[in-house]
Amino acid sequence: MAIPCSPPLATPLCRSPGATLCETFLRRSPERQAAASRAPDKRHGNSRIKDLSNVSHVAAFRSRPAIDLLDQVPQISIRLQFAISFLIGASTVPGFAPFYLFPIPVFTVAVLCHFWRVSASPLHAALLGFFFGMGLFSAGVTWLYVSLHDFGAMPIPATILALVFLCSYLASFPAVVGWMLKKMDIAKPVIWALTAGALWGLSDWLRSVLFTGFPWLTLGYSQAPASPLAGYAPVLGVYGISLILVFTAALTCLFLERKYRT
């Protein structure tokens, strides 16, 4: 006589909370389990990254320069950076004759160097240099309006349009300097400062020879005759003075960043 047996229970009569949590964990997808295994381990009071397979992100973090003068104040928006770059470019003009306020270009270029250092991309750095150049040349070549309109009898709209095109062309040189500095991504600060001076001196020289040249407002001229850098002019020339001036401005930028770093 066969003894009937009861069918197996399909589900347990009761479940403990621990069993439910365990089943929930086991039902996780492999992606969620992998993400959970990479979570920081805080059992001993410290966060340790378990997965360092992505070496490129770690290298990028380590190569990022530990600078930002604006760490202790609210971040300046990109539009405000462009406006400040334009204003400091225009403020550089009193460093030239007939005002001879030779320290001004050092500090204005130092501010520009800081903006270049914290810029987000080569295009951002190029635009900062462009707006600096637009401010510099818009305020420094106003005499061309008198030449074109008063003495050349050029109509006012055509004169303004010609000056806008000219200033845009001249501003492209500091824009290229900013783009190249950001693109090169030099980690050593002193080498970065020296490269900035060399690129600016080269851009001043190119501006003086391309398309017959327009050497007006070359930074080296701002240091004559009273600046201590004027003594190097017989040896290095005006473009060498531009190199030293921008190098000094970049070092000033690095010093202030180190002083005010959090």
Secondary structure as GFF3:
##gff-version 3
##sequence-region A 1 262
A	DSSP	alpha_helix	17	26	.	.	.	ID=ss1
A	DSSP	alpha_helix	30	37	.	.	.	ID=ss2
A	DSSP	alpha_helix	55	63	.	.	.	ID=ss3
A	DSSP	three_ten_helix	69	72	.	.	.	ID=ss4
A	DSSP	alpha_helix	78	91	.	.	.	ID=ss5
A	DSSP	three_ten_helix	93	95	.	.	.	ID=ss6
A	DSSP	alpha_helix	103	117	.	.	.	ID=ss7
A	DSSP	alpha_helix	122	140	.	.	.	ID=ss8
A	DSSP	alpha_helix	143	145	.	.	.	ID=ss9
A	DSSP	pi_helix	146	151	.	.	.	ID=ss10
A	DSSP	alpha_helix	156	184	.	.	.	ID=ss11
A	DSSP	alpha_helix	189	209	.	.	.	ID=ss12
A	DSSP	three_ten_helix	210	212	.	.	.	ID=ss13
A	DSSP	three_ten_helix	219	223	.	.	.	ID=ss14
A	DSSP	three_ten_helix	228	232	.	.	.	ID=ss15
A	DSSP	alpha_helix	233	259	.	.	.	ID=ss16
###
